[in-house]
Amino acid sequence: MRRSMLLVCLLPLAVWSADAALKAEGERVYLSHGCYGCHGVSGEGVNNFPRLSGKSAAYLAERLKALKKGKGRTPKKEIMVPYAKALDEKQIEAVSAYLASAADASDENLEVPEDILGGSNM
């Protein structure tokens, strides 16, 4: 009985840890592929490029998968297709999870870490 109670108590921690790891991987992929150049470091949108942060992960993944197939409703489809094609399914899931949970950009999170700076890995 105690073992069962312990497992029930630890399960949310394991789920949170996996979720945090997925989001961290999504941030790494997002930044290393250069997505921040148009969409901002936290997905806040830059100039006339759309805001992605805070949208649902399912919606973002659906859009990326469509763009990966060369389909899309965005006027910037031609720009986005090569970026989407460079992502595998796991990366799409991770980037979508990161953006869905990304905070608004603020002065303290506008810098891209040096180890992932460098643009697209296409």
A tleap script that builds the chain and sets N, CA, C and O, in Angstrom:
source leaprc.protein.ff14SB
mol = sequence {
  NMET ARG ARG SER MET LEU LEU VAL CYS LEU
  LEU PRO LEU ALA VAL TRP SER ALA ASP ALA
  ALA LEU LYS ALA GLU GLY GLU ARG VAL TYR
  LEU SER HIE GLY CYS TYR GLY CYS HIE GLY
  VAL SER GLY GLU GLY VAL ASN ASN PHE PRO
  ARG LEU SER GLY LYS SER ALA ALA TYR LEU
  ALA GLU ARG LEU LYS ALA LEU LYS LYS GLY
  LYS GLY ARG THR PRO LYS LYS GLU ILE MET
  VAL PRO TYR ALA LYS ALA LEU ASP GLU LYS
  GLN ILE GLU ALA VAL SER ALA TYR LEU ALA
  SER ALA ALA ASP ALA SER ASP GLU ASN LEU
  GLU VAL PRO GLU ASP ILE LEU GLY GLY SER
  ASN CMET
}
set mol.1.N position { 0.820 -1.197 0.000 }
set mol.1.CA position { 0.000 0.000 0.000 }
set mol.1.C position { 0.863 1.260 0.000 }
set mol.1.O position { 0.586 2.212 -0.730 }
set mol.2.N position { 1.907 1.259 0.821 }
set mol.2.CA position { 2.787 2.427 0.859 }
set mol.2.C position { 3.486 2.633 -0.479 }
set mol.2.O position { 3.657 3.765 -0.931 }
set mol.3.N position { 3.885 1.540 -1.107 }
set mol.3.CA position { 4.559 1.639 -2.400 }
set mol.3.C position { 3.617 2.249 -3.439 }
set mol.3.O position { 4.031 3.088 -4.239 }
set mol.4.N position { 2.367 1.834 -3.426 }
set mol.4.CA position { 1.377 2.379 -4.359 }
set mol.4.C position { 1.165 3.867 -4.127 }
set mol.4.O position { 1.074 4.645 -5.078 }
set mol.5.N position { 1.087 4.256 -2.870 }
set mol.5.CA position { 0.914 5.676 -2.534 }
set mol.5.C position { 2.119 6.488 -2.997 }
set mol.5.O position { 1.965 7.594 -3.515 }
set mol.6.N position { 3.307 5.944 -2.813 }
set mol.6.CA position { 4.522 6.631 -3.233 }
set mol.6.C position { 4.529 6.817 -4.752 }
set mol.6.O position { 4.873 7.892 -5.243 }
set mol.7.N position { 4.152 5.784 -5.489 }
set mol.7.CA position { 4.106 5.880 -6.943 }
set mol.7.C position { 3.087 6.917 -7.405 }
set mol.7.O position { 3.343 7.677 -8.339 }
set mol.8.N position { 1.941 6.942 -6.750 }
set mol.8.CA position { 0.909 7.918 -7.097 }
set mol.8.C position { 1.412 9.333 -6.829 }
set mol.8.O position { 1.106 10.250 -7.592 }
set mol.9.N position { 2.171 9.520 -5.768 }
set mol.9.CA position { 2.698 10.840 -5.434 }
set mol.9.C position { 3.826 11.264 -6.371 }
set mol.9.O position { 3.977 12.452 -6.656 }
set mol.10.N position { 4.607 10.323 -6.844 }
set mol.10.CA position { 5.751 10.646 -7.694 }
set mol.10.C position { 5.389 10.767 -9.177 }
set mol.10.O position { 6.140 11.369 -9.944 }
set mol.11.N position { 4.278 10.218 -9.579 }
set mol.11.CA position { 3.879 10.257 -10.989 }
set mol.11.C position { 3.789 11.683 -11.537 }
set mol.11.O position { 4.315 11.933 -12.621 }
set mol.12.N position { 3.153 12.625 -10.847 }
set mol.12.CA position { 3.111 13.993 -11.385 }
set mol.12.C position { 4.504 14.591 -11.556 }
set mol.12.O position { 4.729 15.364 -12.488 }
set mol.13.N position { 5.426 14.255 -10.690 }
set mol.13.CA position { 6.791 14.751 -10.807 }
set mol.13.C position { 7.447 14.214 -12.072 }
set mol.13.O position { 8.133 14.959 -12.772 }
set mol.14.N position { 7.250 12.950 -12.374 }
set mol.14.CA position { 7.811 12.342 -13.580 }
set mol.14.C position { 7.208 12.970 -14.826 }
set mol.14.O position { 7.923 13.226 -15.795 }
set mol.15.N position { 5.909 13.220 -14.817 }
set mol.15.CA position { 5.236 13.845 -15.956 }
set mol.15.C position { 5.745 15.263 -16.138 }
set mol.15.O position { 6.026 15.673 -17.264 }
set mol.16.N position { 5.872 16.024 -15.052 }
set mol.16.CA position { 6.382 17.384 -15.121 }
set mol.16.C position { 7.799 17.396 -15.664 }
set mol.16.O position { 8.140 18.252 -16.481 }
set mol.17.N position { 8.625 16.466 -15.229 }
set mol.17.CA position { 10.009 16.394 -15.676 }
set mol.17.C position { 10.086 16.113 -17.174 }
set mol.17.O position { 10.881 16.737 -17.877 }
set mol.18.N position { 9.284 15.198 -17.664 }
set mol.18.CA position { 9.257 14.887 -19.099 }
set mol.18.C position { 8.757 16.089 -19.889 }
set mol.18.O position { 9.289 16.392 -20.958 }
set mol.19.N position { 7.739 16.776 -19.374 }
set mol.19.CA position { 7.188 17.952 -20.024 }
set mol.19.C position { 8.236 19.068 -20.078 }
set mol.19.O position { 8.396 19.729 -21.104 }
set mol.20.N position { 8.939 19.271 -18.981 }
set mol.20.CA position { 9.985 20.301 -18.927 }
set mol.20.C position { 11.108 19.966 -19.904 }
set mol.20.O position { 11.640 20.859 -20.564 }
set mol.21.N position { 11.471 18.702 -20.001 }
set mol.21.CA position { 12.529 18.286 -20.935 }
set mol.21.C position { 12.093 18.511 -22.380 }
set mol.21.O position { 12.899 18.942 -23.204 }
set mol.22.N position { 10.833 18.226 -22.702 }
set mol.22.CA position { 10.311 18.436 -24.046 }
set mol.22.C position { 10.355 19.919 -24.407 }
set mol.22.O position { 10.766 20.280 -25.510 }
set mol.23.N position { 9.936 20.769 -23.488 }
set mol.23.CA position { 9.942 22.213 -23.731 }
set mol.23.C position { 11.364 22.739 -23.880 }
set mol.23.O position { 11.618 23.599 -24.724 }
set mol.24.N position { 12.294 22.237 -23.072 }
set mol.24.CA position { 13.690 22.658 -23.178 }
set mol.24.C position { 14.271 22.251 -24.533 }
set mol.24.O position { 15.008 23.017 -25.153 }
set mol.25.N position { 13.940 21.055 -24.985 }
set mol.25.CA position { 14.386 20.606 -26.305 }
set mol.25.C position { 13.756 21.466 -27.394 }
set mol.25.O position { 14.412 21.808 -28.378 }
set mol.26.N position { 12.498 21.813 -27.218 }
set mol.26.CA position { 11.819 22.677 -28.180 }
set mol.26.C position { 12.468 24.048 -28.276 }
set mol.26.O position { 12.615 24.596 -29.369 }
set mol.27.N position { 12.852 24.595 -27.145 }
set mol.27.CA position { 13.540 25.887 -27.151 }
set mol.27.C position { 14.870 25.776 -27.895 }
set mol.27.O position { 15.219 26.653 -28.685 }
set mol.28.N position { 15.613 24.693 -27.639 }
set mol.28.CA position { 16.901 24.492 -28.301 }
set mol.28.C position { 16.717 24.399 -29.821 }
set mol.28.O position { 17.454 25.031 -30.579 }
set mol.29.N position { 15.736 23.613 -30.259 }
set mol.29.CA position { 15.478 23.446 -31.693 }
set mol.29.C position { 15.036 24.769 -32.296 }
set mol.29.O position { 15.537 25.162 -33.350 }
set mol.30.N position { 14.113 25.457 -31.654 }
set mol.30.CA position { 13.588 26.740 -32.134 }
set mol.30.C position { 14.717 27.740 -32.343 }
set mol.30.O position { 14.785 28.397 -33.382 }
set mol.31.N position { 15.592 27.856 -31.371 }
set mol.31.CA position { 16.678 28.826 -31.466 }
set mol.31.C position { 17.762 28.379 -32.437 }
set mol.31.O position { 18.279 29.197 -33.197 }
set mol.32.N position { 18.114 27.112 -32.427 }
set mol.32.CA position { 19.202 26.642 -33.290 }
set mol.32.C position { 18.820 26.627 -34.769 }
set mol.32.O position { 19.696 26.687 -35.631 }
set mol.33.N position { 17.529 26.549 -35.071 }
set mol.33.CA position { 17.074 26.582 -36.460 }
set mol.33.C position { 16.817 28.004 -36.942 }
set mol.33.O position { 16.421 28.209 -38.089 }
set mol.34.N position { 17.036 28.974 -36.084 }
set mol.34.CA position { 16.917 30.372 -36.482 }
set mol.34.C position { 15.510 30.929 -36.517 }
set mol.34.O position { 15.288 31.999 -37.085 }
set mol.35.N position { 14.562 30.237 -35.929 }
set mol.35.CA position { 13.167 30.689 -35.945 }
set mol.35.C position { 12.999 32.056 -35.280 }
set mol.35.O position { 12.094 32.818 -35.622 }
set mol.36.N position { 13.873 32.351 -34.336 }
set mol.36.CA position { 13.799 33.607 -33.590 }
set mol.36.C position { 14.013 34.820 -34.499 }
set mol.36.O position { 13.597 35.926 -34.154 }
set mol.37.N position { 14.655 34.628 -35.655 }
set mol.37.CA position { 14.924 35.749 -36.555 }
set mol.37.C position { 13.650 36.432 -37.026 }
set mol.37.O position { 13.635 37.648 -37.216 }
set mol.38.N position { 12.605 35.683 -37.212 }
set mol.38.CA position { 11.326 36.242 -37.672 }
set mol.38.C position { 10.272 36.280 -36.562 }
set mol.38.O position { 9.461 37.204 -36.496 }
set mol.39.N position { 10.292 35.277 -35.704 }
set mol.39.CA position { 9.226 35.150 -34.712 }
set mol.39.C position { 9.620 35.632 -33.325 }
set mol.39.O position { 8.792 35.610 -32.414 }
set mol.40.N position { 10.871 36.070 -33.137 }
set mol.40.CA position { 11.322 36.553 -31.842 }
set mol.40.C position { 11.824 35.416 -30.966 }
set mol.40.O position { 11.466 34.255 -31.168 }
set mol.41.N position { 12.649 35.760 -29.999 }
set mol.41.CA position { 13.287 34.767 -29.128 }
set mol.41.C position { 12.267 33.922 -28.380 }
set mol.41.O position { 12.480 32.727 -28.179 }
set mol.42.N position { 11.186 34.519 -27.977 }
set mol.42.CA position { 10.152 33.785 -27.240 }
set mol.42.C position { 8.900 33.542 -28.070 }
set mol.42.O position { 7.853 33.193 -27.526 }
set mol.43.N position { 8.999 33.723 -29.383 }
set mol.43.CA position { 7.834 33.524 -30.250 }
set mol.43.C position { 6.851 34.673 -30.200 }
set mol.43.O position { 5.683 34.512 -30.557 }
set mol.44.N position { 7.316 35.839 -29.757 }
set mol.44.CA position { 6.426 36.983 -29.584 }
set mol.44.C position { 6.049 37.674 -30.885 }
set mol.44.O position { 5.168 38.533 -30.893 }
set mol.45.N position { 6.704 37.313 -31.991 }
set mol.45.CA position { 6.436 37.935 -33.283 }
set mol.45.C position { 7.305 39.165 -33.462 }
set mol.45.O position { 7.521 39.923 -32.517 }
set mol.46.N position { 7.800 39.363 -34.667 }
set mol.46.CA position { 8.648 40.506 -34.981 }
set mol.46.C position { 8.100 41.153 -36.246 }
set mol.46.O position { 7.828 40.477 -37.238 }
set mol.47.N position { 7.945 42.467 -36.196 }
set mol.47.CA position { 7.403 43.222 -37.325 }
set mol.47.C position { 6.117 42.575 -37.819 }
set mol.47.O position { 5.163 42.457 -37.050 }
set mol.48.N position { 6.063 42.155 -39.070 }
set mol.48.CA position { 4.817 41.568 -39.573 }
set mol.48.C position { 4.850 40.035 -39.568 }
set mol.48.O position { 4.047 39.391 -40.244 }
set mol.49.N position { 5.774 39.459 -38.808 }
set mol.49.CA position { 5.801 38.003 -38.631 }
set mol.49.C position { 4.958 37.664 -37.403 }
set mol.49.O position { 5.050 38.352 -36.386 }
set mol.50.N position { 4.156 36.638 -37.481 }
set mol.50.CA position { 3.161 36.385 -36.426 }
set mol.50.C position { 3.727 35.927 -35.094 }
set mol.50.O position { 4.790 35.313 -35.004 }
set mol.51.N position { 2.965 36.257 -34.073 }
set mol.51.CA position { 3.214 35.776 -32.716 }
set mol.51.C position { 2.858 34.285 -32.688 }
set mol.51.O position { 1.814 33.881 -33.199 }
set mol.52.N position { 3.728 33.481 -32.092 }
set mol.52.CA position { 3.475 32.051 -31.951 }
set mol.52.C position { 3.308 31.646 -30.497 }
set mol.52.O position { 2.631 30.664 -30.195 }
set mol.53.N position { 3.923 32.401 -29.598 }
set mol.53.CA position { 3.857 32.034 -28.180 }
set mol.53.C position { 2.425 32.100 -27.680 }
set mol.53.O position { 1.652 32.988 -28.042 }
set mol.54.N position { 2.096 31.128 -26.835 }
set mol.54.CA position { 0.779 31.087 -26.234 }
set mol.54.C position { -0.287 30.382 -27.064 }
set mol.54.O position { -1.370 30.098 -26.554 }
set mol.55.N position { -0.005 30.095 -28.325 }
set mol.55.CA position { -0.972 29.330 -29.129 }
set mol.55.C position { -0.901 27.871 -28.690 }
set mol.55.O position { 0.104 27.448 -28.118 }
set mol.56.N position { -1.934 27.114 -28.946 }
set mol.56.CA position { -1.946 25.732 -28.477 }
set mol.56.C position { -0.898 24.902 -29.218 }
set mol.56.O position { -0.636 25.119 -30.401 }
set mol.57.N position { -0.313 23.957 -28.507 }
set mol.57.CA position { 0.701 23.074 -29.093 }
set mol.57.C position { 0.108 22.284 -30.252 }
set mol.57.O position { 0.779 22.071 -31.261 }
set mol.58.N position { -1.133 21.850 -30.120 }
set mol.58.CA position { -1.782 21.075 -31.188 }
set mol.58.C position { -1.916 21.915 -32.453 }
set mol.58.O position { -1.649 21.429 -33.552 }
set mol.59.N position { -2.324 23.161 -32.307 }
set mol.59.CA position { -2.472 24.060 -33.452 }
set mol.59.C position { -1.122 24.287 -34.128 }
set mol.59.O position { -1.013 24.195 -35.350 }
set mol.60.N position { -0.093 24.584 -33.331 }
set mol.60.CA position { 1.237 24.841 -33.893 }
set mol.60.C position { 1.788 23.611 -34.607 }
set mol.60.O position { 2.362 23.723 -35.690 }
set mol.61.N position { 1.615 22.447 -34.006 }
set mol.61.CA position { 2.103 21.212 -34.622 }
set mol.61.C position { 1.369 20.945 -35.941 }
set mol.61.O position { 1.984 20.551 -36.932 }
set mol.62.N position { 0.064 21.161 -35.942 }
set mol.62.CA position { -0.732 20.965 -37.162 }
set mol.62.C position { -0.234 21.870 -38.280 }
set mol.62.O position { -0.079 21.426 -39.418 }
set mol.63.N position { 0.016 23.138 -37.961 }
set mol.63.CA position { 0.497 24.099 -38.969 }
set mol.63.C position { 1.872 23.717 -39.483 }
set mol.63.O position { 2.120 23.777 -40.687 }
set mol.64.N position { 2.784 23.318 -38.574 }
set mol.64.CA position { 4.131 22.919 -39.004 }
set mol.64.C position { 4.092 21.666 -39.883 }
set mol.64.O position { 4.826 21.574 -40.867 }
set mol.65.N position { 3.252 20.721 -39.537 }
set mol.65.CA position { 3.134 19.499 -40.340 }
set mol.65.C position { 2.590 19.809 -41.733 }
set mol.65.O position { 3.038 19.220 -42.717 }
set mol.66.N position { 1.635 20.722 -41.825 }
set mol.66.CA position { 1.103 21.121 -43.133 }
set mol.66.C position { 2.193 21.811 -43.950 }
set mol.66.O position { 2.349 21.537 -45.140 }
set mol.67.N position { 2.941 22.702 -43.312 }
set mol.67.CA position { 4.017 23.400 -44.016 }
set mol.67.C position { 5.105 22.432 -44.456 }
set mol.67.O position { 5.714 22.604 -45.511 }
set mol.68.N position { 5.340 21.426 -43.648 }
set mol.68.CA position { 6.336 20.408 -44.002 }
set mol.68.C position { 5.939 19.699 -45.305 }
set mol.68.O position { 6.802 19.262 -46.065 }
set mol.69.N position { 4.636 19.589 -45.555 }
set mol.69.CA position { 4.123 18.980 -46.785 }
set mol.69.C position { 3.978 20.005 -47.907 }
set mol.69.O position { 3.518 19.675 -49.000 }
set mol.70.N position { 4.374 21.253 -47.632 }
set mol.70.CA position { 4.275 22.300 -48.643 }
set mol.70.C position { 2.932 22.973 -48.699 }
set mol.70.O position { 2.652 23.725 -49.632 }
set mol.71.N position { 2.091 22.716 -47.711 }
set mol.71.CA position { 0.751 23.295 -47.668 }
set mol.71.C position { 0.711 24.341 -46.559 }
set mol.71.O position { 1.412 24.221 -45.555 }
set mol.72.N position { -0.089 25.336 -46.744 }
set mol.72.CA position { -0.242 26.334 -45.700 }
set mol.72.C position { -1.095 27.491 -46.149 }
set mol.72.O position { -1.283 27.727 -47.342 }
set mol.73.N position { -1.609 28.211 -45.166 }
set mol.73.CA position { -2.483 29.346 -45.445 }
set mol.73.C position { -1.772 30.674 -45.257 }
set mol.73.O position { -2.362 31.729 -45.488 }
set mol.74.N position { -0.529 30.639 -44.846 }
set mol.74.CA position { 0.179 31.870 -44.558 }
set mol.74.C position { 0.753 32.501 -45.826 }
set mol.74.O position { 1.210 31.787 -46.718 }
set mol.75.N position { 0.732 33.827 -45.913 }
set mol.75.CA position { 1.349 34.478 -47.064 }
set mol.75.C position { 2.872 34.275 -47.084 }
set mol.75.O position { 3.517 34.502 -48.107 }
set mol.76.N position { 3.426 33.857 -45.978 }
set mol.76.CA position { 4.865 33.620 -45.875 }
set mol.76.C position { 5.200 32.129 -46.022 }
set mol.76.O position { 6.243 31.667 -45.559 }
set mol.77.N position { 4.309 31.397 -46.667 }
set mol.77.CA position { 4.476 29.948 -46.816 }
set mol.77.C position { 5.816 29.596 -47.451 }
set mol.77.O position { 6.490 28.671 -46.998 }
set mol.78.N position { 6.205 30.316 -48.484 }
set mol.78.CA position { 7.444 29.996 -49.197 }
set mol.78.C position { 8.667 30.136 -48.290 }
set mol.78.O position { 9.654 29.422 -48.470 }
set mol.79.N position { 8.610 31.031 -47.337 }
set mol.79.CA position { 9.703 31.193 -46.378 }
set mol.79.C position { 9.683 30.033 -45.377 }
set mol.79.O position { 10.734 29.499 -45.019 }
set mol.80.N position { 8.501 29.651 -44.933 }
set mol.80.CA position { 8.360 28.670 -43.854 }
set mol.80.C position { 8.575 27.218 -44.271 }
set mol.80.O position { 9.044 26.417 -43.462 }
set mol.81.N position { 8.248 26.863 -45.491 }
set mol.81.CA position { 8.318 25.463 -45.918 }
set mol.81.C position { 9.695 24.841 -45.682 }
set mol.81.O position { 9.756 23.749 -45.117 }
set mol.82.N position { 10.803 25.470 -46.080 }
set mol.82.CA position { 12.111 24.842 -45.831 }
set mol.82.C position { 12.414 24.645 -44.340 }
set mol.82.O position { 13.040 23.657 -43.956 }
set mol.83.N position { 11.969 25.585 -43.512 }
set mol.83.CA position { 12.188 25.451 -42.064 }
set mol.83.C position { 11.388 24.274 -41.514 }
set mol.83.O position { 11.893 23.491 -40.710 }
set mol.84.N position { 10.139 24.157 -41.952 }
set mol.84.CA position { 9.297 23.058 -41.479 }
set mol.84.C position { 9.824 21.714 -41.964 }
set mol.84.O position { 9.804 20.735 -41.218 }
set mol.85.N position { 10.292 21.659 -43.201 }
set mol.85.CA position { 10.824 20.407 -43.742 }
set mol.85.C position { 12.080 19.949 -43.005 }
set mol.85.O position { 12.399 18.760 -43.003 }
set mol.86.N position { 12.789 20.879 -42.385 }
set mol.86.CA position { 14.011 20.537 -41.655 }
set mol.86.C position { 13.720 19.889 -40.297 }
set mol.86.O position { 14.636 19.397 -39.639 }
set mol.87.N position { 12.455 19.886 -39.876 }
set mol.87.CA position { 12.079 19.347 -38.569 }
set mol.87.C position { 11.504 17.944 -38.704 }
set mol.87.O position { 10.725 17.665 -39.616 }
set mol.88.N position { 11.897 17.060 -37.784 }
set mol.88.CA position { 11.259 15.745 -37.737 }
set mol.88.C position { 10.051 15.824 -36.793 }
set mol.88.O position { 9.810 16.865 -36.181 }
set mol.89.N position { 9.313 14.752 -36.680 }
set mol.89.CA position { 8.078 14.745 -35.877 }
set mol.89.C position { 8.335 15.119 -34.414 }
set mol.89.O position { 7.579 15.894 -33.828 }
set mol.90.N position { 9.386 14.576 -33.834 }
set mol.90.CA position { 9.716 14.859 -32.427 }
set mol.90.C position { 10.082 16.330 -32.247 }
set mol.90.O position { 9.705 16.943 -31.248 }
set mol.91.N position { 10.803 16.894 -33.195 }
set mol.91.CA position { 11.167 18.309 -33.116 }
set mol.91.C position { 9.934 19.196 -33.249 }
set mol.91.O position { 9.828 20.216 -32.568 }
set mol.92.N position { 9.011 18.817 -34.113 }
set mol.92.CA position { 7.768 19.576 -34.247 }
set mol.92.C position { 7.000 19.556 -32.931 }
set mol.92.O position { 6.488 20.584 -32.489 }
set mol.93.N position { 6.922 18.391 -32.310 }
set mol.93.CA position { 6.245 18.276 -31.012 }
set mol.93.C position { 6.940 19.144 -29.963 }
set mol.93.O position { 6.279 19.834 -29.186 }
set mol.94.N position { 8.257 19.107 -29.943 }
set mol.94.CA position { 9.018 19.862 -28.941 }
set mol.94.C position { 8.887 21.368 -29.153 }
set mol.94.O position { 8.640 22.106 -28.199 }
set mol.95.N position { 9.050 21.831 -30.388 }
set mol.95.CA position { 8.931 23.264 -30.680 }
set mol.95.C position { 7.526 23.754 -30.352 }
set mol.95.O position { 7.355 24.838 -29.794 }
set mol.96.N position { 6.534 22.963 -30.694 }
set mol.96.CA position { 5.143 23.338 -30.410 }
set mol.96.C position { 4.899 23.437 -28.908 }
set mol.96.O position { 4.220 24.358 -28.454 }
set mol.97.N position { 5.442 22.503 -28.133 }
set mol.97.CA position { 5.301 22.542 -26.677 }
set mol.97.C position { 6.000 23.766 -26.100 }
set mol.97.O position { 5.469 24.430 -25.209 }
set mol.98.N position { 7.191 24.061 -26.611 }
set mol.98.CA position { 7.930 25.244 -26.141 }
set mol.98.C position { 7.140 26.520 -26.411 }
set mol.98.O position { 6.941 27.333 -25.508 }
set mol.99.N position { 6.694 26.697 -27.644 }
set mol.99.CA position { 5.990 27.929 -27.994 }
set mol.99.C position { 4.664 28.066 -27.258 }
set mol.99.O position { 4.274 29.170 -26.879 }
set mol.100.N position { 3.982 26.967 -27.057 }
set mol.100.CA position { 2.706 27.022 -26.332 }
set mol.100.C position { 2.896 27.518 -24.906 }
set mol.100.O position { 1.996 28.125 -24.324 }
set mol.101.N position { 4.070 27.256 -24.351 }
set mol.101.CA position { 4.317 27.658 -22.965 }
set mol.101.C position { 5.241 28.859 -22.844 }
set mol.101.O position { 5.537 29.295 -21.732 }
set mol.102.N position { 5.705 29.406 -23.973 }
set mol.102.CA position { 6.688 30.504 -23.946 }
set mol.102.C position { 6.071 31.767 -23.353 }
set mol.102.O position { 4.930 32.131 -23.636 }
set mol.103.N position { 6.865 32.402 -22.534 }
set mol.103.CA position { 6.452 33.662 -21.917 }
set mol.103.C position { 6.669 34.799 -22.909 }
set mol.103.O position { 7.392 34.648 -23.894 }
set mol.104.N position { 6.043 35.919 -22.642 }
set mol.104.CA position { 6.295 37.104 -23.459 }
set mol.104.C position { 7.753 37.499 -23.339 }
set mol.104.O position { 8.391 37.278 -22.310 }
set mol.105.N position { 8.265 38.081 -24.393 }
set mol.105.CA position { 9.650 38.551 -24.372 }
set mol.105.C position { 9.768 39.694 -23.376 }
set mol.105.O position { 8.882 40.542 -23.272 }
set mol.106.N position { 10.854 39.702 -22.661 }
set mol.106.CA position { 11.167 40.802 -21.765 }
set mol.106.C position { 12.663 41.036 -21.848 }
set mol.106.O position { 13.378 40.239 -22.456 }
set mol.107.N position { 13.138 42.090 -21.261 }
set mol.107.CA position { 14.552 42.434 -21.372 }
set mol.107.C position { 15.477 41.312 -20.942 }
set mol.107.O position { 16.563 41.170 -21.504 }
set mol.108.N position { 15.085 40.512 -19.967 }
set mol.108.CA position { 15.998 39.479 -19.478 }
set mol.108.C position { 16.046 38.227 -20.341 }
set mol.108.O position { 16.962 37.425 -20.160 }
set mol.109.N position { 15.127 38.011 -21.261 }
set mol.109.CA position { 15.190 36.792 -22.063 }
set mol.109.C position { 15.310 37.050 -23.566 }
set mol.109.O position { 14.942 36.191 -24.367 }
set mol.110.N position { 15.808 38.192 -23.952 }
set mol.110.CA position { 15.933 38.505 -25.364 }
set mol.110.C position { 17.247 38.044 -25.987 }
set mol.110.O position { 17.406 38.149 -27.203 }
set mol.111.N position { 18.174 37.548 -25.215 }
set mol.111.CA position { 19.444 37.110 -25.777 }
set mol.111.C position { 19.412 35.631 -26.104 }
set mol.111.O position { 18.875 34.822 -25.348 }
set mol.112.N position { 19.998 35.291 -27.245 }
set mol.112.CA position { 20.099 33.901 -27.662 }
set mol.112.C position { 21.436 33.368 -27.141 }
set mol.112.O position { 22.475 33.976 -27.395 }
set mol.113.N position { 21.427 32.249 -26.422 }
set mol.113.CA position { 22.679 31.697 -25.911 }
set mol.113.C position { 23.676 31.431 -27.037 }
set mol.113.O position { 23.302 30.940 -28.102 }
set mol.114.N position { 24.939 31.757 -26.797 }
set mol.114.CA position { 25.990 31.621 -27.805 }
set mol.114.C position { 26.119 30.210 -28.364 }
set mol.114.O position { 26.420 30.045 -29.546 }
set mol.115.N position { 25.900 29.193 -27.544 }
set mol.115.CA position { 26.111 27.827 -28.018 }
set mol.115.C position { 25.088 27.375 -29.055 }
set mol.115.O position { 25.298 26.360 -29.718 }
set mol.116.N position { 23.986 28.109 -29.208 }
set mol.116.CA position { 23.007 27.715 -30.218 }
set mol.116.C position { 22.798 28.807 -31.271 }
set mol.116.O position { 21.981 28.644 -32.177 }
set mol.117.N position { 23.517 29.895 -31.158 }
set mol.117.CA position { 23.417 30.952 -32.141 }
set mol.117.C position { 24.007 30.488 -33.462 }
set mol.117.O position { 25.007 29.771 -33.465 }
set mol.118.N position { 23.432 30.867 -34.550 }
set mol.118.CA position { 24.031 30.490 -35.820 }
set mol.118.C position { 23.029 30.215 -36.918 }
set mol.118.O position { 23.425 29.867 -38.030 }
set mol.119.N position { 21.761 30.357 -36.649 }
set mol.119.CA position { 20.772 30.224 -37.710 }
set mol.119.C position { 20.337 28.812 -37.989 }
set mol.119.O position { 20.432 27.929 -37.138 }
set mol.120.N position { 19.864 28.618 -39.178 }
set mol.120.CA position { 19.225 27.362 -39.576 }
set mol.120.C position { 20.216 26.224 -39.733 }
set mol.120.O position { 21.339 26.407 -40.201 }
set mol.121.N position { 19.767 25.043 -39.328 }
set mol.121.CA position { 20.555 23.811 -39.499 }
set mol.121.C position { 20.012 22.989 -40.649 }
set mol.121.O position { 20.126 21.763 -40.635 }
set mol.122.N position { 19.425 23.633 -41.644 }
set mol.122.CA position { 18.785 22.894 -42.735 }
set mol.122.C position { 19.793 22.180 -43.576 }
set mol.122.O position { 19.427 21.508 -44.541 }
savepdb mol mol.pdb
quit
